[in-house]
Amino acid sequence: MLAYHFSIELMETTMRKPRDFDADLKALEDKARGLKIRKVRQLGELVVATGADTLTAEELAGALLVLAETKEAGKREAWAKRGAAFFQSRTRRNGPTANHNSDGASAQPSGPQSAPSRKGAT
């Protein structure tokens, strides 16, 4: 009888509370929604920072489509270098606050700066 009582006590102390999968899923959905919002905000900031906000929506969409469809490694590498130089010059000009923007935007290929900045510069 003592062994049975001890075994019940041991089982009660070692059993875990069941996991609330619904709460876990909701937390993950909330996190995903927050990440999407942050991504959209950062892309908007990138458009403004490059001066591409002066383009019409059609021009910007067309330029981005061409960039996204380009498979040539040489072009993509050149755009990436140009984008990296853009972020480095912003960091030097604006100080520590630019590091936040460059970290988030550098996760995206830096190709969007190339075509829009050329059009915006003319």
N, C-alpha and C positions, 0 to 999 in steps of 0.2 A: 504494500500500500504506500509506503514511503517513497519508493522508486517511482510509482505512478504520479504521486503528487509533485515530486521533483521534476519529472519529465514535463508535466503541464506548465509548471513555473518557467522552465527553461524555454519551452516553446513560446510562451507569451512574451518573454523578454527578447527573443531572437526574431520573432515575426515582424516584418516591416508593414508599414501602412501601405495600402494599395495606391498605386500611382494614378494620379488624375490626368488621364491622357487628353481629355477635353481642354483642361486648363493649359496643358503643355502646347497643344495645337493652337490655341488662341494666342498664347504668348509668341509662338513662332510666326503666326500670321501678322501680329502687331509689329514684330521686329521687321518682317519682310516689307510691310507697308511703310514703315519708317525709313528703311533703306531705299525704297523706290522714291519716296519724297525727297530724300537727300540727294539722290542721283539726279533727279529732274532739276532741283535747285542748282546743283553744281554745274550742270550742262547749261542752264540759263545764265549763270554767272560767267561761264566760259564764252558764251556768245557775246555778252556785253563786253567782257574784257578784251576780246579780240577785235571789237569794232564791227562784228558781223550783225549787230542789231540794227545797223543802218540799211541792211539789205531787206528786200521784200521777203515774205515767207516763201514765195515760190522760188526766188533766187537761192535762198539758203537751203531749201529742201533739195533743189536740183544739184547744188554743189555737194551737199552731203551724200546724195545718192551716188553721184559719180565717185566720190571718195570711197564709199562703202563697197562699190562694185569693182574697184580697182584691185587687181590681183598682182600687179607688177611689184615685186619686192623692192626694186630700186626706187620707185616713186614713193612707196610707203616709208622706206627708210629715210628718204630725203624729207618727207613731211614730218616724220618723228624727230629728226634732228632740228628742223625749224621750230617745231613745237617745244622741244626741250630748251632751245635758245630763248624762246619767248618767255617760258616760265623762269629761267635763270635771270633774265633781264628784269622781270617783275620782282623777283626776290631781292635783287640788289637795289632796285629803286624803292620798293615799298617796305622793306624790312621784314621783321618776323611774321607779320600778319599774312604775307603772301605765301608763306610755307603751308598754311592750311589749305589754301586754294590749289596750290600746285600738287599737293599730295593727292587730293581727291580727283583732280582732273587728269593727273598723269596716269591714273588707272585706265582711262579711256585712251585709245590711240589719239595722238595729238594731230592727226590729219585735218580736223575741221578748221584749224587756224589758217592753213595754207591758202585755199581758194578764196574763202571769204575775206581774208585780210588783203589779198591782192586786189580784189574788186573794190573793197572799201578804201584802198589807198589811191585808186585812180580817180 
